[in-house]
Amino acid sequence: MRALIQRVKSAHVSIDNKTVGSIEEGLLVFLGIKTDDTQEDLDYLFKKIIKCRIFDDAEGVMNESLLDQNKALLVVSQFTLYAETRKGNRPSYKAAAKGEVAKPLYEKFIELAKEQDIDVQTGEFGADMDVHLINDGPVTILLES
């Protein structure tokens, strides 16, 4: 499982010019799920994301987490995080899980955030989305299980 996380000042996702998810300060999470990912991968990555110390403390040092500062999450499914680009010019997505595997794990990720009382917004699984963001820093980190 992979997550590309971006610390944002604001972000929103729209489909057909209609906003479906929107946050102010927090993390935009592009979540990629691989064919053999499990609940264990999900639990590990979720904890890593919410505890990642990438928000500034009172001294301006990146020393606090999303939980420490009660920030929001915007979660967007992103199968292209598993693009294989070593051969040729057309990426292969064989490693990315199909919807019947990926969607339940994506939904469980969102459920875990709600269980932690995190303000979580989402895109729409499998939809063609426009993602708008103001990256704060910029801070962009790739995490893997």
C-alpha positions in Angstrom: 0.0 0.0 0.0 1.3 3.5 -0.8 0.2 6.9 0.2 1.4 10.1 -1.2 0.7 12.7 1.5 0.7 16.4 1.0 0.5 19.0 3.8 -2.1 21.5 2.5 -3.5 24.9 3.4 -6.6 23.8 1.7 -7.7 21.1 -0.8 -10.9 20.0 -2.5 -12.0 17.3 -5.0 -14.6 18.0 -7.6 -16.5 15.8 -10.1 -18.2 17.4 -13.0 -17.5 20.8 -11.4 -19.3 19.8 -8.2 -17.2 19.7 -5.0 -17.5 16.3 -3.3 -14.8 16.7 -0.6 -13.1 19.7 0.9 -10.7 20.5 3.8 -8.9 23.5 5.1 -5.5 22.8 6.8 -4.5 19.1 6.9 -3.3 16.3 4.7 -4.3 15.4 1.2 -3.8 11.6 1.0 -3.5 9.9 -2.4 -4.0 6.2 -1.5 -2.8 3.4 -3.8 -3.7 -0.2 -3.0 -1.7 -3.1 -4.4 -3.1 -6.5 -5.4 -1.8 -8.3 -2.3 -2.4 -5.6 0.3 -4.1 -6.6 3.6 -5.7 -5.1 6.6 -2.3 -5.3 8.2 -0.9 -3.0 5.5 -3.8 -0.6 6.0 -3.4 -0.4 9.8 0.3 0.2 9.5 -0.1 2.9 6.8 -3.0 4.6 8.6 -1.0 4.9 11.8 2.0 6.2 10.0 0.0 8.9 8.3 -1.9 10.2 11.3 1.3 10.2 13.5 3.7 11.6 10.9 5.3 14.6 12.5 5.1 17.1 9.6 3.3 20.0 11.1 5.1 22.9 12.7 5.2 23.2 16.5 5.4 26.6 18.3 9.0 27.0 17.4 8.4 26.4 13.7 9.9 22.9 13.7 8.0 20.0 12.0 7.5 18.1 15.2 3.7 17.6 15.4 1.2 15.2 13.8 -2.2 15.5 12.3 -3.5 14.2 15.6 -1.5 16.7 17.6 -3.0 19.6 15.8 -6.5 18.1 15.1 -6.1 18.6 11.3 -8.3 17.2 8.6 -7.8 14.5 5.9 -8.9 14.5 2.3 -8.5 10.9 1.0 -8.4 10.2 -2.8 -8.0 6.7 -4.3 -5.0 6.7 -6.7 -4.3 3.4 -8.5 -1.6 5.2 -10.6 0.7 5.2 -7.6 1.4 1.6 -8.7 2.4 2.6 -12.2 5.3 0.5 -13.5 7.4 2.6 -15.8 10.7 0.8 -16.3 9.9 -0.6 -19.7 8.5 1.4 -22.6 6.6 4.6 -22.4 3.2 3.4 -21.4 2.8 2.7 -17.7 1.6 -0.7 -16.6 -0.8 -0.9 -13.6 -0.7 -4.7 -13.1 0.3 -4.2 -9.5 -2.6 -2.0 -8.6 -5.6 -3.8 -7.0 -8.8 -4.1 -8.9 -11.9 -2.3 -7.5 -13.3 -5.3 -5.7 -10.1 -5.5 -3.6 -9.2 -1.9 -3.4 -12.5 -0.3 -2.6 -13.1 -2.2 0.7 -9.6 -1.2 1.9 -10.1 2.4 0.8 -13.5 2.5 2.7 -11.8 0.9 5.8 -9.2 3.6 5.7 -11.9 6.3 5.9 -13.7 4.3 8.6 -10.5 4.2 10.7 -10.2 8.0 10.4 -13.8 8.5 11.6 -13.2 6.2 14.5 -10.3 8.5 15.5 -12.7 11.5 15.3 -10.6 12.9 12.4 -12.4 15.3 10.1 -12.2 13.1 6.9 -13.4 14.0 3.5 -13.1 12.0 0.3 -13.1 11.9 -3.4 -15.3 9.2 -5.1 -13.7 5.8 -5.6 -13.1 5.1 -9.3 -14.3 8.5 -10.5 -12.6 10.9 -12.8 -11.8 13.7 -10.3 -10.3 17.1 -10.3 -8.1 17.7 -7.3 -7.3 21.2 -6.2 -4.8 22.0 -3.5 -2.6 24.6 -2.0 0.5 22.6 -0.8 1.9 24.0 2.5 5.6 24.1 2.5 5.6 22.4 0.1 5.6 19.1 2.1 5.1 16.0 0.1 6.0 12.5 1.4 5.6 9.0 0.0 4.8 6.3 2.5 4.6 2.5 2.0 3.5 -0.4 4.0 
